[in-house]
Amino acid sequence: MRAISEEHASIIKAATAAAYEALGGVSRAAEALGVASSTLTKYASTGEEWRDSFIRLDLAAELDRRCDHPFLLNALSRIVKDELVPSFGAVTASAVLRLDGVLDDVVRAVASAIEDERIDAAERQAIRNRIVAAQQDLARLDAMMGGAG
């Protein structure tokens, strides 16, 4: 019997995938963590074969450290606290338009920051925050599409 719900498993898998992408993909994450990419791939996979395989805690902690954003810590915290986790929702025209808005936010933040040909620390952080939000939405969409599996 599975110890966590399908929803919670999906949250962990999406956070894992987002962390990999933040490091530049599974191959780069594997290099950084000293783990085979095939091993990491199964941790983010939503496929039936790997549905009960989750990233080890030591790898999750190191991944979050290297990403400079606690994707996995935040996901697990939400699960433990039983907080509602924002869902991408069904793949509909409305959901795609929401994602388009999130991606546009990234582009607008970068465009605004480079107007003076210099990106200061506050602008850099604002851009990173927008990127993190986009990565989380993209990871949820990827999981819905059967990605990493």
C-alpha positions in Angstrom: 0.0 0.0 0.0 1.3 3.4 -0.9 2.0 5.7 2.0 1.2 9.0 0.2 -1.6 10.0 -2.1 -1.4 10.3 -5.8 -1.7 14.1 -5.4 1.2 14.3 -3.0 3.3 12.0 -5.2 2.6 14.2 -8.1 3.7 17.3 -6.1 7.0 15.6 -5.2 7.6 14.5 -8.8 6.8 18.0 -10.2 9.2 19.6 -7.6 11.9 17.1 -8.5 11.5 17.9 -12.2 11.5 21.6 -11.6 14.7 21.3 -9.6 16.4 19.4 -12.4 15.4 22.0 -14.9 16.7 24.8 -12.6 20.1 23.1 -12.7 20.0 22.8 -16.5 18.4 19.4 -17.0 18.8 15.9 -15.7 22.3 15.4 -17.1 23.6 18.5 -15.3 21.9 17.6 -12.1 23.4 14.1 -12.3 26.9 15.5 -12.7 26.4 17.9 -9.8 25.0 15.2 -7.5 27.3 12.4 -8.6 24.4 10.2 -9.4 23.5 8.5 -12.7 21.0 10.4 -14.8 18.9 7.2 -15.2 18.5 7.2 -11.4 17.5 10.8 -11.3 15.1 10.3 -14.2 13.0 7.7 -12.3 12.7 10.1 -9.4 10.8 12.6 -11.6 9.0 10.1 -13.7 5.3 9.9 -13.5 5.3 6.6 -15.4 3.7 3.6 -13.8 7.1 1.8 -13.6 8.5 4.5 -11.3 5.4 5.8 -9.6 6.7 4.8 -6.2 10.3 6.0 -6.7 11.1 9.3 -5.0 14.3 11.2 -4.6 16.4 10.4 -1.6 16.5 13.1 1.2 20.2 13.7 0.9 19.9 14.3 -2.9 16.8 16.5 -2.4 18.7 18.6 0.1 21.7 19.0 -2.1 19.6 19.7 -5.2 17.7 22.5 -3.3 21.0 23.9 -2.2 22.4 23.9 -5.7 19.3 25.4 -7.2 19.2 28.4 -4.8 15.5 27.7 -4.5 14.0 25.0 -2.2 11.7 23.3 -4.7 11.6 20.0 -2.8 11.6 21.6 0.7 8.7 23.8 -0.3 6.8 20.8 -1.8 7.3 18.6 1.2 6.5 21.4 3.6 3.1 22.0 1.9 2.4 18.3 2.0 3.3 18.0 5.7 1.3 21.1 6.6 -1.5 19.8 4.4 -1.6 23.2 2.6 -3.4 23.5 -0.6 -0.9 23.3 -3.5 -1.8 25.4 -6.5 -2.7 23.2 -9.4 -2.1 23.9 -13.0 -5.5 22.4 -13.6 -6.7 20.7 -16.7 -5.0 21.4 -19.9 -7.4 23.9 -21.4 -7.1 27.0 -23.4 -7.6 29.0 -20.2 -4.7 27.1 -18.4 -2.4 27.6 -21.4 -3.2 31.3 -21.3 -2.4 31.4 -17.6 1.0 29.7 -18.4 1.5 32.2 -21.2 1.0 35.0 -18.6 3.6 33.4 -16.2 6.1 33.1 -19.0 5.4 36.7 -20.1 6.1 37.8 -16.6 9.6 36.4 -16.9 10.1 38.2 -20.2 8.8 41.5 -18.9 11.0 41.3 -15.8 14.1 40.7 -17.9 13.2 43.4 -20.4 12.6 45.9 -17.7 15.8 45.0 -16.0 18.0 45.4 -19.1 16.5 48.8 -20.1 19.4 50.6 -18.4 21.9 47.9 -19.7 22.6 46.9 -16.1 20.9 44.4 -13.9 21.0 45.2 -10.2 20.6 42.7 -7.3 16.9 43.5 -6.8 16.1 43.1 -10.5 18.1 39.9 -10.5 16.1 38.5 -7.6 12.8 39.6 -9.2 13.8 37.8 -12.4 14.7 34.7 -10.4 11.4 34.7 -8.6 9.6 34.9 -11.9 11.7 32.1 -13.3 11.0 29.8 -10.3 7.2 30.4 -10.7 7.4 29.5 -14.4 9.5 26.4 -13.7 7.0 25.2 -11.2 4.1 25.7 -13.6 6.1 24.1 -16.5 7.0 21.1 -14.3 3.3 20.6 -13.4 2.4 20.8 -17.1 5.3 18.4 -18.0 4.0 15.9 -15.4 0.5 16.1 -16.9 2.0 15.4 -20.3 3.7 12.3 -19.0 7.1 13.9 -19.0 10.1 12.4 -17.4 8.6 9.1 -17.9 
